[in-house]
Amino acid sequence: MKLYIKDRFYIPQMLPQQGKFIEFNLKRGIIAKIAITGKDKENYSIVEHPKDGKIEWDSKKDAESPLVVEFSKEELDYLKGSCESLVESAYPDDFWLTVEKIYDAANA
């Protein structure tokens, strides 16, 4: 699955804060795969602006070289279930594009 910076910020927001031990391990594995590293911050010129709560990055470089991640079936099922728990909540359209990407991968 190709993940862009915005996807990598959204996915942790989708994951529940509580769960069983196996769910904790799935969540930890997912987060480890998508985490924004120091190298990512440098490569994509990611800059945080804490004063206004915004984050900027080089969108052109992001579009040209997304992170390619392979999730296990269990991880995709967990992500899909997490997405399903959010369907009644309001989020920006690009958040739902990330959800759609997860559904497409889970159903492939």
N, C-alpha and C positions, 0 to 999 in steps of 0.2 A: 504494500500500500504506500502510495506517495503522500507524504505529509509535509505541509508547508508550515511555516512558523506559527501562523494563526491557529492551525489545527493542533499544533503541539501545545499551545496555550489553552485551547478549549478542552481538550480531552481530559486533563486532570479535574476540570470543573464538573465533568459529567459523572465522575466516579463517586460512589457513596462514601460517607465519612465513617460508617460503621459496617461491620459484616463479620462473617465467620472467618476462621483462620485461613482456609483455602482461598477465600475471596481477598483477604489481605495479601496473600502471596501473589495472586493474579494481578492485583492492583500494583503491587511493588514491582513486578516484572514489566508491566505496561509502562509505568512511569520511568523505569530505568531505560527502556528502549526509546522513549520520546523526549527525555529531558534535554533542556537547553544547556549545553556545556559551555565552558569558557572558550573553546575553539569555535563553537557556533556563534557566540557573541562577537568574536573577532571576525570570522568569515562573513557573517551577515550584517556586520556593523550595528548590532543591537545596542540600543541606548535606552535606559530607563529614565523617565522624568517623574520622580516621585512627587514633586510639587503639584502636578496636575494629573497624576496617575496614568500617564500614557507611556507606551513603549513604541519606539520606532526601529525600523530595520530596512535594509536594502531589499526592497520588494522585487527588483529586477533579478538580483542574484538568487533570491528565494525561489522565484518562478523558474529560473534556469536549472537550479540544483536542489530539489526538495530531498528531504530525508526519505529513504526507502526502507520500510520496516516490514518484517514478516511477523505477524501475530499468529500464535497457535489457535487452534479451533476453540479451546477453552477460553483463551483471552478474548477472542472475537465474540463468543457467546456472552461473556461477562460484560464487555463493552456494549453489546446490543441490549442486554438487560438493563444496563445503566441508562442507556438512551431512552428506553421505553418508560422508565420511571419519570422522565422529564417532559413527556408529551403535553402535559397540561400547563406547563410553565411557559412564560414568554421570554424569548431570546432573540438576538439579532439574526437576520437571514443567513449570514455567513456561518453562524453557529450550527444552524440546521443543515447547511451544506456539509459540515464535518460529520454530523449524524448520518446523513445520506451516504457519505463515503464509507462509514462503518457498516451500515446496512448492506451496501453493495458488496463489500468484502466478505461479510458474514454469510451472504446468500450465494456467493460464487462457488 
